[in-house]
Amino acid sequence: MSGVRLLVGTSKGAFVLTADGSRRSWQIEGPSFGGWGVYHLAGAPSEPSRLYASLSNGWFGQQVQRSDDGGRTWSAIGNRFDYEGDPGVHQHYDGTPRPWSFTRVWHLEPSATDPDTVYAGVEDAALFRSRDGGLGWEELSGLRRHGSGESWAPGAGGMCLHTVVVDPSRPSRIFAAISAAGVFRSDDSGTTWAPVNRGLSSTTIPDPDADVGHCVHRIAMHPSRPEVLYMQKHWDVMRSDDAGGSWREVSGNLPSDFGFPIGVHSHEPETVYVVPIKSDSEHYPPEGKLRVYRSRTGGDEWEPLTDGLPQQHCYVNVLREAMSLDTLEPCGVYFGTTGGTVFASADSGESWSALATDLPSVLSVEAQTLA
Amino acid sequence: MIRVVLPSQLSTLARCDREVHLELAGTPSVCQLLDALEAAHPVLVGAIRDARSGQRRAFVRYFACERDLSHDPPDTTLPEAVLGGTEPFVVLGAIAGG
């Protein structure tokens, strides 16, 4: 029988929520790794019981763990993320040079076909890959060294490589997104890279149309349309129809085009979800109303989805890694808030319910659809 | 027997009790004690000391016998009461919020 397993990373541990295909009743297990910030948990599509977890802690550093039984038990795996060669410097917040220094793994992206191959996006921004189930990690240094690395600067959360998207029809094509550098694409399995930010405009950098320097918050792709990418930028929701070659704004009638996550409906490549957030400094929903916005036209025209979501006095945020979709019919949509609530919709966003409340601040949500 | 008290985050990580007992010959130093701790619980490599430099992580402290040993040279011999097991060697996170 089909089912869903939600992997929820929080500021103080990991939780696993499971339901059968009806998605009416959920079991909550956890926390695992109590006291550790769990930046991301990800399952291997080709072997769903294989999970990877990235733990981080201000006192005790960074850990990567692996489960081979769907999250019941975990083991430490390789935790050496050594930049290739002398990593040199990048820009600090104040524009001064700062040596590249590893802090943590923000994002884990297991291969679609091989459970032992997994990409790790790290802070300070770089992309690593393991081909042995996470025991050892090698940097794909062509990204950091492609030419603009010295000009990269951190966003407020740090200089992180937070998004890795692999084209399922052409696995040698990889997209990586960095705050605050932008989107980069490799067409040769990560050996060489180029920025793909044409069409982005950011008033937060000296040259708003620069090739590099944009604070991209998240990109998303539908597997059936790998040339189409959607982006939630620091400001602006964007779309590319040519694999990042050019971007156009599709913010349309959103109440705020600032936000963090963006997701694509599993069966409708033109149906997109965002969570508008007020900014620059507030980072909570406009009007105190938590609204997911859905476009069924690939952007530009957006409708608020509010049934079951708090519509007054709500001042939480939804972080970039904290939205995910299952592949059941109808498509399930999930997100977690910094207030510790995990919301779910089993009808493509028409109605919502809280699966868990009062968890630690939610950092990441990943939905695994189980056969 | 030497008693080492770990912070909860590290005992969670190592899946061990908060107090760990280690048998070391002779009069080991702080560094040798931590080497033995990491050998017994490899997951702690990098969590107390930087895995590359071996330096104590900035927000980690070592206390024993009502003294802060954090800034003593790593090859300093452990206090006699720690060697004898009457006092624990305490690894803790500095009070810094969170």
Interface residues (C-beta under 8 A of the other chain):
Chain A: F33 G34 G35 W36 L55 N57 G58 W59 F60 G61 Q62 Q63 A76 N79 R80 D82
Chain B: P7 S8 Q9 L10 T12 L13 P42 V43 V45 G46 A47 I48 A51 R52 R57 F59 V60 G93 A94 A96 G98
